[in-house]
Amino acid sequence: ERFHRTLGEEVVAPAGGGLAFGDVAACQARFDAWRSIYNEVRPHEALGLDVPASRHRVSPRAAPAQEPCVEYDSGVEVRRVQASGRIRFRGQVYRVGKGLAGEPVGLRPTAVDGVWSVWYGHQEVWAINLRAPP
């Protein structure tokens, strides 16, 4: 909460004015400059007045060159997430998130009639209710 308040006060709506971004590039430039100060210059009380960058460490584990293929058991209904972050299921369109765009998700019925859980691999990420409008 504190982070978001600081971000709002110093970047989004600085004292004395509202939003003042000419375009997306100007907005991104302001966020980038603020992020650098926030992480590399400004001391943080919760870190003993160190800067967050002093605590950052690069992981010793390398990311895989290619993510493993996600597969589902038989009986699981599989849908590929559209670029918009949506899937079609049982004649309706449901939002599951743009972060999963292009990925297959599995749908399994829950114990509640009409409610299906949406899975990405072994992680449940969403639930859809066929009785409620999407």
Secondary structure, 3 states (H helix, E strand, C coil): CHHHHHHHHHHHCCCCCCCCCCCHHHHHHHHHHHHHHHHHCCCEHHHCCECHHHCCCCCCCCCCCCCCCCCCCCCCEEEECCCCCEEEECCEEEECCHHHCCCEEEEEECCCCCEEEEEECCEEEEEEECCCCC
